[in-house]
């Protein structure tokens, strides 16, 4: 059996966080999971009383994160793997969506993840080992109308993950950005924040997208348990990838995007090259 690890996973109440926690516990690992309430903490710890350890933490409470991580390191032991899973989707046409909603989207999906990373890194760097998984999205590669703030946050996390990986590789720390496609989680249901519609010019473009997403919710191709097993395989890999797509839809859509991008680069190559001195 692979070595037993201590995983710190943000947002273990539902979705990928819950699936990964359960699969990790089943594999014999210890999981420290962040939740938003004492009730959720008790429920999580009941999964495996001695190896499921809950901590109440909102990842946007930046002032509390360092203390929670220090307490975990002191009382539970070294964190081998940080999984930044806490996040949500904002849906809304950009012109209709207040800046405050963009700020909230980035606070949770980007700043919260970075704050967690900055809290664990000193310990991992001192030990010269560790693995950070950032759950991004195929929306960190591809875009569609109505999720500009969400895609922006996931593009940001993809870029941060890749650059960070280059910074910490000399210390034996791996960073993997895991980009799922559509999975049967609460992302498009309970976990999505929707800005009310107000500008009719966007109806023809956006209404079919929203309707399709709502109809697909709960019927997506992706299985969160299989995603969790894929992440456990990455955690135990000798040479983990910097980027990992999950799901056939993510693979198809991202490959199509890269193909279109390559064609566009080629079409404008002469203009691109015309700007050198």
C-alpha positions as CSV (number, residue, x, y, z in Angstrom):
1,X,0.0,0.0,0.0
2,X,1.1,3.6,-0.7
3,X,2.4,5.6,2.2
4,X,-0.2,7.1,4.6
5,X,-0.5,10.8,4.2
6,X,-2.1,13.7,6.0
7,X,-4.3,15.7,3.6
8,X,-5.7,19.2,4.4
9,X,-8.7,19.7,2.1
10,X,-10.7,22.9,2.1
11,X,-14.5,22.6,1.6
12,X,-15.3,19.0,2.6
13,X,-19.0,19.3,3.1
14,X,-20.0,18.5,-0.5
15,X,-18.8,18.0,-4.1
16,X,-15.2,17.1,-4.9
17,X,-14.0,17.9,-1.4
18,X,-16.4,15.4,0.2
19,X,-15.7,12.8,-2.5
20,X,-11.9,13.1,-2.1
21,X,-12.1,13.1,1.7
22,X,-14.1,9.9,1.7
23,X,-11.9,8.1,-0.9
24,X,-8.7,9.2,1.0
25,X,-10.1,7.9,4.3
26,X,-11.1,4.7,2.6
27,X,-7.5,4.4,1.4
28,X,-6.2,4.8,5.0
29,X,-5.1,8.4,4.8
30,X,-5.8,11.0,7.5
31,X,-7.9,14.0,6.4
32,X,-8.2,17.4,8.0
33,X,-11.2,19.0,6.3
34,X,-12.3,22.6,6.5
35,X,-16.1,23.3,6.9
36,X,-18.2,26.3,7.6
37,X,-20.1,25.2,10.8
38,X,-19.8,23.2,13.9
39,X,-22.6,20.9,12.7
40,X,-20.7,20.2,9.5
41,X,-17.6,19.5,11.5
42,X,-19.4,16.9,13.6
43,X,-20.9,15.3,10.5
44,X,-17.5,15.2,8.8
45,X,-15.7,13.7,11.8
46,X,-18.3,10.9,12.0
47,X,-17.0,9.5,8.7
48,X,-13.9,8.2,10.5
49,X,-13.7,9.3,14.1
50,X,-9.9,9.0,14.5
51,X,-8.8,10.0,11.0
52,X,-11.4,12.6,9.8
53,X,-10.6,15.8,11.6
54,X,-12.7,18.9,11.0
55,X,-11.7,22.5,11.3
56,X,-14.2,25.4,11.1
57,X,-12.7,27.9,8.6
58,X,-14.0,30.3,6.0
59,X,-11.1,30.6,3.4
60,X,-12.0,34.3,3.0
61,X,-11.2,34.9,6.7
62,X,-7.6,35.5,5.7
63,X,-6.5,36.5,9.2
64,X,-7.5,33.1,10.7
65,X,-5.8,30.8,8.1
66,X,-2.2,30.9,9.4
67,X,-3.4,30.1,12.9
68,X,-5.5,27.1,11.8
69,X,-2.6,25.7,9.7
70,X,-0.2,26.1,12.6
71,X,-2.6,24.4,15.0
72,X,-3.0,21.5,12.5
73,X,0.8,21.1,12.1
74,X,1.2,21.1,15.9
75,X,-1.7,18.9,17.0
76,X,-2.2,16.6,14.0
77,X,1.2,16.5,12.4
78,X,2.9,17.5,9.1
79,X,0.5,18.3,6.3
80,X,1.7,16.3,3.3
81,X,-0.9,17.4,0.8
82,X,-2.9,20.6,0.6
83,X,-6.0,20.4,-1.6
84,X,-7.6,23.8,-2.4
85,X,-11.1,22.7,-3.2
86,X,-13.3,25.4,-1.6
87,X,-14.9,27.4,-4.3
88,X,-18.2,28.2,-6.1
89,X,-19.5,29.4,-9.4
90,X,-20.8,32.8,-10.2
91,X,-23.2,33.0,-13.2
92,X,-24.1,36.3,-14.8
93,X,-23.6,38.4,-17.9
94,X,-20.6,40.6,-17.1
95,X,-22.4,43.9,-17.9
96,X,-25.2,42.9,-15.5
97,X,-23.0,41.6,-12.7
98,X,-21.8,44.0,-9.9
99,X,-18.1,44.4,-9.2
100,X,-18.8,43.2,-5.6
101,X,-19.8,39.8,-7.0
102,X,-16.5,39.6,-9.0
103,X,-14.6,40.5,-5.8
104,X,-16.3,37.8,-3.8
105,X,-15.7,35.2,-6.6
106,X,-12.0,36.0,-6.6
107,X,-11.8,36.2,-2.7
108,X,-13.0,32.6,-2.5
109,X,-11.6,31.0,-5.6
110,X,-8.2,32.8,-5.8
111,X,-7.3,34.7,-2.7
112,X,-8.6,31.9,-0.4
113,X,-6.5,29.3,-2.2
114,X,-3.4,31.5,-2.2
115,X,-3.8,32.3,1.5
116,X,-3.9,28.5,2.2
117,X,-0.8,27.9,0.1
118,X,1.1,30.7,1.8
119,X,0.2,29.2,5.2
120,X,1.4,25.6,4.4
121,X,4.5,26.5,2.3
122,X,6.9,27.4,5.1
123,X,6.3,23.9,6.7
124,X,6.6,22.1,3.4
125,X,9.7,24.0,2.3
126,X,11.4,23.3,5.6
127,X,10.7,19.6,5.2
128,X,11.6,19.7,1.5
129,X,8.5,17.8,0.5
130,X,4.8,18.3,-0.1
131,X,2.1,18.5,-2.7
132,X,-0.4,21.2,-3.5
133,X,-3.5,20.4,-5.5
134,X,-5.5,23.4,-6.7
135,X,-9.0,22.4,-8.1
136,X,-9.4,24.7,-11.0
137,X,-11.8,24.0,-13.9
138,X,-12.0,23.5,-17.6
139,X,-13.2,27.0,-17.2
140,X,-9.6,27.9,-16.6
141,X,-8.9,27.1,-20.2
142,X,-12.2,27.6,-22.1
143,X,-14.9,30.2,-21.7
144,X,-18.6,30.6,-22.4
145,X,-21.0,33.5,-22.1
146,X,-22.3,34.2,-18.6
147,X,-19.4,32.9,-16.4
148,X,-16.8,35.6,-17.0
149,X,-16.0,36.2,-13.4
150,X,-15.8,32.4,-12.7
151,X,-13.6,31.8,-15.7
152,X,-11.4,34.7,-14.8
153,X,-10.9,33.3,-11.3
154,X,-10.0,29.8,-12.7
155,X,-7.7,31.2,-15.3
156,X,-6.0,33.1,-12.5
157,X,-5.6,30.0,-10.3
158,X,-4.2,28.0,-13.3
159,X,-1.5,30.6,-13.9
160,X,-0.7,31.0,-10.2
161,X,-0.4,27.2,-9.9
162,X,2.0,26.9,-12.8
163,X,4.3,29.7,-11.7
164,X,4.3,28.5,-8.1
165,X,5.2,25.0,-9.3
166,X,8.4,26.4,-10.9
167,X,9.2,28.3,-7.7
168,X,8.9,25.4,-5.3
169,X,10.1,22.5,-7.4
170,X,13.7,22.9,-6.1
171,X,12.3,22.2,-2.6
172,X,10.7,18.9,-3.5
173,X,7.2,20.4,-3.5
174,X,4.9,19.5,-6.4
175,X,1.9,21.7,-7.5
176,X,-0.9,20.2,-9.7
177,X,-3.8,22.2,-11.1
178,X,-6.7,19.8,-11.5
179,X,-9.2,21.0,-14.0
180,X,-12.5,19.1,-14.0
181,X,-15.2,19.3,-16.6
182,X,-18.9,18.9,-15.8
183,X,-19.4,16.6,-12.8
184,X,-22.4,15.6,-10.7
185,X,-21.7,18.0,-7.9
186,X,-23.7,21.0,-6.6
187,X,-21.7,23.4,-8.7
188,X,-24.5,24.2,-11.1
189,X,-27.2,23.9,-8.4
190,X,-27.0,24.9,-4.7
191,X,-23.4,26.2,-5.0
192,X,-23.9,28.6,-7.9
193,X,-24.6,32.3,-7.3
194,X,-26.7,33.8,-10.1
195,X,-27.0,37.5,-10.9
196,X,-30.5,38.5,-11.8
197,X,-31.1,39.3,-15.5
198,X,-31.7,42.9,-16.4
199,X,-30.6,43.7,-20.0
200,X,-32.8,42.1,-22.7
201,X,-30.1,42.5,-25.4
202,X,-28.4,39.4,-23.9
203,X,-31.5,37.2,-23.8
204,X,-30.9,35.4,-27.1
205,X,-27.3,34.6,-26.3
206,X,-27.5,33.8,-22.7
207,X,-31.0,32.3,-21.9
208,X,-30.3,29.1,-23.8
209,X,-26.9,28.7,-22.0
210,X,-28.6,29.1,-18.6
211,X,-31.4,26.7,-19.5
212,X,-29.0,24.1,-20.8
213,X,-26.9,24.3,-17.6
214,X,-30.0,24.0,-15.4
215,X,-31.3,21.0,-17.3
216,X,-27.9,19.3,-17.2
217,X,-27.5,19.7,-13.5
218,X,-27.4,16.3,-11.9
219,X,-27.0,14.5,-15.2
220,X,-23.4,15.5,-16.0
221,X,-21.0,12.8,-17.4
222,X,-18.4,13.2,-14.6
223,X,-18.4,10.9,-11.5
224,X,-17.0,12.8,-8.4
225,X,-15.8,9.4,-6.9
226,X,-13.8,8.6,-10.0
227,X,-12.4,12.2,-9.9
228,X,-11.3,11.6,-6.3
229,X,-9.6,8.4,-7.3
230,X,-7.8,10.2,-10.1
231,X,-6.6,12.8,-7.6
232,X,-5.4,10.1,-5.2
233,X,-3.4,8.6,-8.1
234,X,-1.8,12.0,-8.7
235,X,-1.0,12.4,-5.0
236,X,0.9,9.1,-5.0
237,X,2.7,9.6,-8.3
238,X,6.4,9.9,-8.3
239,X,6.3,12.7,-11.0
240,X,2.9,14.3,-10.7
241,X,1.6,16.5,-13.6
242,X,1.5,20.3,-13.4
243,X,-1.9,20.2,-15.1
244,X,-4.5,17.4,-15.1
245,X,-7.9,17.6,-17.0
246,X,-10.7,15.4,-15.6
247,X,-13.5,14.2,-17.8
248,X,-14.1,13.6,-21.5
249,X,-15.9,16.9,-22.0
250,X,-12.9,18.8,-20.5
251,X,-10.5,16.9,-22.8
252,X,-12.6,17.6,-26.0
253,X,-13.4,21.2,-25.2
254,X,-9.8,22.1,-24.2
255,X,-8.3,20.4,-27.2
256,X,-10.7,22.3,-29.5
257,X,-9.8,25.6,-27.8
258,X,-6.1,24.9,-28.2
259,X,-6.7,24.1,-31.9
260,X,-8.6,27.3,-32.5
261,X,-5.9,29.3,-30.6
262,X,-3.1,27.7,-32.7
263,X,-5.0,28.5,-35.9
264,X,-5.5,32.1,-34.8
265,X,-1.8,32.5,-33.9
266,X,-0.9,31.2,-37.4
267,X,-3.3,33.5,-39.1
268,X,-1.9,36.6,-37.4
269,X,1.7,35.5,-37.3
270,X,2.9,38.2,-39.8
271,X,1.4,40.9,-37.6
272,X,2.9,39.4,-34.5
273,X,6.4,39.3,-36.1
274,X,6.0,42.8,-37.5
275,X,6.5,44.4,-34.0
276,X,10.1,43.3,-33.4
277,X,12.8,46.0,-33.6
